[in-house]
């Protein structure tokens, strides 16, 4: 049983073909009705009926061609989609190729059906092109998003499920269509970003690389034994299960601060196993305990209050 949209499309096509055939017949027919006498009117009506009977087989052939085209478009597009899904092609690209295949077959079939009724397809396509240009200019922003969506689906800078950053937005890609890209952010929100904006902005894809570097800034007192600080920090990191052995953790002293020696502790994790957002949490807890046991002081700014009193 045909779907409702197919029936609607067939009905609209039938009306279009009938109007196209009538227009063509009117252009090629003899002059219009002659009502000067009953005999002339009957003759004109007989000629019109004969022309319609000659046109009817072409109309039926065009209708059959449209029905066959719709079934072929549905069957071939589903076959292409099945093959791409079997090969584990990106879902966005699969959906794009599915729709392009289906509508290409439908458009070719409709043009062939119009030719069956001697419709001037060339002039029709030229007018359709002008109309498309006018609509595209009027809907410039939408056109940009659609074109950017095509390019994103082809280039594939990210895939569904990837953790990416676009400008100030960080989240997991939940869907990509021809108009927008949807991100699921860490705070539980869904953000729809227009594809034209996505295409023109730098994209950071955190899922393309398995290893992540985590950096923790630390301050120690000026009287600290720096070799002890380095040794305790590295030994503490080696006890954490999520810290990778390669690349090795590193301690880099940065500068002499106003009230402390500033250093940065770098270590690497596997982003597929450990959440990079929560990775510093167990490291900071373990480092604070290890520094306290080793007698390493973590200083904080000291403010001196000066009280001024006046004797009156």
N, C-alpha and C positions, 0 to 999 in steps of 0.2 A: 504493500500500500504506500502511495506517495505521501511525502510529508506535506504539511500545510504550506510551507514556504515554496515548495516546488509547484504545488497547485496554483498558488498566487502568481508565481513567476510565469507559469504556462499561460494563465489567463491574461496577464498583462502583455505577454508576447503575442498572444492571439489577436488582441485588440490592436497592437502595434502593427502586426503583419497585415491585418485587414485594412487599417487606415493607409498603410504604405501601398497596398495593392490598389486600393481605390484611388489614391493620389496618382499612381502610375497609370492606371486605366483612364483617368480623367485627362491626363496629359496626352495620351496617345489616341484617345477616342475622337470620333467625328464631332461636329458642333453639337451644342446642347439640345435639350428637348425642343421639338417642334410641336406646338399645340395649336397650330393654325386649323387643323381638322382632326376628327377622330382617327382617320386612317393614319395620318402622320404621327399622332401620339402613340398609336398601337405599334407602328413600325419602330419608333424610337425606343419604346419599352421593350420590344422584342430584341432589338440590338443590345440594349443594356443587359437583358437577361442572358443573352448569348455570350457577352463579354464576361459576365460573372461566372457562367458555367465553365468558360475557358480558364478563368482565373482560379476557380475552386480547386482543381488538382494541385496547382502550385502552392496554394495556401495549405492544403492538407499535407503536402510533402514538407513544407516548412515547419508545420506543427510537429510532424513525426520527427523531423530532424532535431527540433528543440527538446522533445522528450528524451530522445536517445542521448543528446548532449548532456542533459542533466544527470541521467543515470551514469554515463561514462565519467563525468566530472566527479560525482560522488564516489564511484568505485575506484577510479585511478588515484584520486587524492587520498583515500583511505589506505590504498595499497602502498603509496609512497610514505605515508605516515607510519604504517606498520613496519616497513623496511627500515626507516630511520630510527624508530624506537628500538628495533631489534639490534641495530648497530650502536645503540646507546648514544645517539647524537643529542646535542644540547636541546632541551625541551623548547627553548625559545626559537632556535633555528628550525626545529621540526614543525612548530606551529606556523612559522613564516612560510616555509616551503609548501606546507599543506594548503594554506589559503591561496598562495600564488598559483599553484598547480590547478586548483579547483576553478578559480575565477578566470584563468587564462583559457581553459577549455570552454567555459560557459560563454565568454566573449567571442571566441572563434566560432562557436556553434551559432550564436545569434547573428553574427555577420553573414555566415553562410545561409542562414534561414532568410535573412533580408534579401540576399541576392536571388533567392528562389522566386521572389515576387517582383523582380526587376526594380528593386529599390536602389536609389542612387547612394550607394554606400560611401563613395569618396566624399561627396558633399556633406553627408551626415557625419563622417569622422572629422572632417575639417571643422564643422560647426561644433562638434563635441570637444575638439582640442581647444578652440577659442573659449568655449564655456569653462573647460577645466582650468585654463590659464587665468580666467577672470575669477573663478572661485578660489583658486590657489593664492592669488594676490590678495583677495579679500580676507582669506583665512590664513594669513602668512604665518602666524605663530603655530597654528595646528599643523601646517605643512612642514614647518621646521622640525617639530617634534616627531612627526611620522618619518621624515627622512632620517633624522638622527636615530630613531628606533630601528630602522632597517640597518644602518651602519653598525649600531651596537650589537645587533643580533648576528651580523656577519663577522665583525672583528672579534667579538667575545672578549672584552677586557675583564669580564667577570662572569660567573655562572651562578645559577640558583644555589643558595646555601653558602655562598662566599661571604666572608666578613670584609667589608670595604669601608673606605672613608671618602666621601665626596664633600669637599669644602668643610663645613662644620658638622656634617652628618656622618655618624658612624653606626653601622648596623649590618644585619644579615640580609642578603638579597632574597626576598620572598617571591617576587614576580617581576617579569620584564615584558611589556607589551609595546605596541607601536606608538603609544602616547607618553607613557611615563614608566619610571622604575620605582618599585616599592621596596623600602627598607624597613626591617623590624629592628628598632633600636634597643639598646640595653635597658632603657627605662620602661620598656613595654609598649612603646608607641609605634604606629605604622606611619611612615613618612612617604608620600608620593612626590617624586622629584621629576619634573618635565625632562624628557630625553634630550632636548636641545641644551638644557642646562648641564646635564650629566656629560654630554659629548664635549662640551667646551671647557670643562673643569678638570683639574688634575685628579686622578683616581688612584687611591692607595688600596691595593688588594692584599690584605693580610693573609689570605688563605693560599696564596700562590707559593709561599715559603713555609716550610714546616717549622723551622726554628725561629724563635723570637729572642731578642736580647732585652733583658730587664735591667734597668739602672736604678740604683738606690743611692741617693746622696747621704753622706754621713759626716758628722763633725765630732772631733775628739779634742781633748784638752791639749794645751801646748806642752805639758810635762809628760805626755804619753810616750811610751816606747813604740815607735812606728813599726818596727819589725814585729813586735808582739801583736799590734793591731792587725797587721796584714796576715799573720799566721792564724790568729783566732778567727778572723773573718772567713778565710778560705776553708779552714777546717769545719767551721759551722755550716758553710754552704754544702760541703761534701756530704753532710749527714742528711740533707733534705732530699727526698725521693724524686722530686720533680726537676731538680737541677741536672742538666746534662754534663757529662764529663768532657765532651768535645762539641764545641769549643770550650776551653777551660775557663772557669771563673777568673776574674782579674780585679785587683784593687789598684786604683789610680789616684794618687794624691794630686790635688788640683791647685790649691793656693793656701796662703797664710791669711786666714780671715781675721776679723776684728777681735774675736775672742776665742777662736778655735782654728785647728788645722782641718781644712775641708778636703774630703776625698769622695770618690764615686766607686761603688761596688757594682760590677757588671757580671751577670751570669745569664745563661741561655736555657730556654725551656722548649719543649715540643708543643707547639700551639694546637696540635690535633688532640693532645691529651690534657694539657693544663690550660686553664683559662688565663690569658695574659693579664686580664684586669685584676684578678684576685691573686696572681702569683707573688707579688711583693708581701702579702699579708703574713704567711708563715715564715718568710725569710726575716722580716723585721722583728717578729716575736723571738725567733731563735737568736738573732744577733744581739738583741737587748739583754737576754739572759746570759749569753756567753760573755759579753763585755762586762756585765756586772760581776760575774764570777771571776774574771781575770783582773778586775780592778781597773778597767779602762773607763775613764770618765767621759760622759757625753755632756758637754757644757751647754749652758743656756745663757742668754744675755742677762747681765746684772745691771740694774739701775740703782744709782745712788741718790737718795733723797737728801737734799740740803735744806735745812730749816733756818730761815732768817727771822730773827726776832729783833724788835726795836725797843729800846728803853725810853720811856717817856717820863 
